[in-house]
Amino acid sequence: MLNDQELLRYSRQILLQHIDIDGQLKLKDSRVLIVGLGGLGAPVALYLAAAGVGELHLADFDTVDLTNLQRQIIHDTDSVGMSKVDSALKRLSAINPEIQLIAHRQALDEDSLAAAVAAVDLVLDCSDNFSTREAVNAACVAAQKPLVSGAAIRLEGQLSVFDPRRAESPCYHCLYGHGSEAELTCSEAGVVGPLVGLVGSLQALEALKVLVGFGEPLVGRLLLIDALGSRFRELRVKRDPGCSVCGSRHA
Ligand SMILES: [Zn+2]
């Protein structure tokens, strides 16, 4: 149940008929894993903590660097040198003491990632590299957990939701598994802060929709954001029956 403080704290979203008390209780009962507390993970964690998601599991093995602060708005100057997880814990517990925060400060290997994914209802991929994205996707397909995936580089962003519980949903590997494009990271290619903020905010919004069960999540759709032209574009994406990760799951 929700106490008086919670009813007040969440009153503006409880007012929405799509959320209401029932939706707020669903959020309170929800456990979510955020992989990466950088430019995407920062707004994701801030918004999901503020919205009252009951358990946030935070995974990042990195420490806060001065070059992060231009976009990773959960961290501040005093946190430079501190682990990103500890820096985020400090900020999130100040925003919302009603929720539980679970820390994963070590790099997750296959087994620990599988355990971390199995312990939650939904995963947000806020990492910055292909191998982590592939590993997170495989763990989500194996555990049948919805995955909200976002990416941003330079002045372009992408967003999609992969939900293995839905037969028509592709997985991350269906879309990106065959790409041989050289991997770029923000540290090499650059990125603007508000763009990762935008993609991360959209990831948080998709997570709330999937957890509460309202609206139309971006399942089977890839949202492309062109920051230079201020344009949003959408591509239909299909499940690849021959996908080596999810291909045989409904066979
Ligand atoms: Zn697939």
Residues whose N, C-alpha, C, O or C-beta is under 5 A from the ligand:
A	BS01	ZN	P170 C171 H173 C174 D240 C243 V245 C246 G247
